[in-house]
């Protein structure tokens, strides 16, 4: 769960201008970075306090909370964000890879970029609105209606486009690019609304609403949809007689969510009144002021090194995160098996996300991050092995467990890295301009895992060579895609793979990442984590 998983755990902000360097934990409070013009600081919860209350007591307190209705509304709004994310980052690449090369699938991944770049237009969302209708509803309502209209139109067209993706890849990419852009913009407004929608004592629930809502939406659009869309799964568990198509088609799925989008939006229009913010406009930097602040942060002496680390630290993991699952599907792993692996993997991420913050304390705050870096490189190598040794006679139970174990180990390391880096960013951020500071660093961190995807997937195809060998040599053709291999087999030929670019690209990225880690990333991170807090400050108030 690539881009979706990276955003849902970074939601907290500080309400206190003074934060000890030793404080650490899952960040809570105002959602990070979707309202960068707001002057909010961070409230950091001590992880040791998590054990003081039982789960039943916490649930009872939550249910009796005066903000219970608003909490459910936030979960619903975040849930709607998770639906297009699960499609764009999960299901659609799987559907496309069955008929397209890695280069073409890589072209589609450009549709996910807006979520990593929304910092650059978030000041406009904070500054332009209709006061009578509501600062946040001015954006949320029209955006959700437009998304609903696009979903409804795609409900009757998307199946035909995906059925023949080679001729329609650009149209598919542009459609989802627009949807992801709208969802990213809605995310900015929803996160900003959480600041006033919840009472001060309940701001800690904002991050919970995001985590629950987006993960559930992503899970439905990825794991559940892929399983119900699978012909094998549907014939085995749903249909009494075999059918050629799965139980749930993409068009029907999107049309259903178009109706849900409209229903939630009508509730906002007719029944939900947005209370005006008491300090509306008073605590804003303004559009120009926000961009100037971002530039001041980037000019800090140690920030440039940190930005380089964020920009290149994930390079070694990208092939494993983006192409390994597609290669396993290509080798014969069924989509429903991959969906099951994702289902089992999900609670592991939650569990290690809970404990990772506790490990990121003391003077070596990023030590768990460094350890997890090596573990992720090791998992990348093991993942290449699972692809290479995939049984030619079909997936066996024990080999599925091997794939599952490798995936879970990689997700565990990814979670430890994510939470560890988030905790470090929380500590170094200037509390006086916390929203802008956190948004900038989180955007750079997310973009570090996004920008290489397009180039890596194109490189996999560039370095691959496979030819369908037929009895008539003059009719030979490339069999790089799954459909071409099936066609080759149907024509009575053999797909002769000369070399597989997946191994070349994955190995190269692992070697480059390990070299960067030894020569630059490890010593730089070790140095940065020991710097005093004041060297990271921009505002005069925080430097004092």
Secondary structure as UniProt FT lines:
FT   HELIX           2..7
FT   TURN            8..9
FT   STRAND          14..16
FT   TURN            21..22
FT   STRAND          27..28
FT   TURN            32..33
FT   TURN            36..37
FT   STRAND          42..44
FT   HELIX           47..52
FT   HELIX           55..63
FT   TURN            66..67
FT   HELIX           68..86
FT   HELIX           87..91
FT   HELIX           92..97
FT   TURN            98..99
FT   HELIX           102..108
FT   HELIX           109..112
FT   HELIX           114..117
FT   HELIX           119..127
FT   TURN            131..133
FT   TURN            135..136
FT   HELIX           137..155
FT   TURN            156..157
FT   HELIX           158..163
FT   HELIX           165..197
FT   HELIX           200..202
FT   TURN            203..204
FT   HELIX           205..219
FT   HELIX           220..224
FT   HELIX           225..229
FT   HELIX           231..237
FT   HELIX           250..270
FT   TURN            278..283
FT   HELIX           287..298
FT   TURN            301..302
FT   HELIX           303..312
FT   TURN            313..314
FT   HELIX           315..322
FT   HELIX           324..331
FT   HELIX           335..359
FT   TURN            365..366
FT   HELIX           367..388
FT   TURN            392..393
FT   HELIX           397..428
FT   HELIX           431..433
FT   HELIX           434..448
FT   TURN            449..450
FT   HELIX           451..462
FT   STRAND          465..469
FT   HELIX           473..475
FT   STRAND          477..478
FT   HELIX           482..490
FT   TURN            491..492
FT   STRAND          494..499
FT   HELIX           501..516
FT   HELIX           517..521
FT   HELIX           522..528
FT   TURN            529..530
FT   HELIX           533..536
FT   HELIX           540..543
//
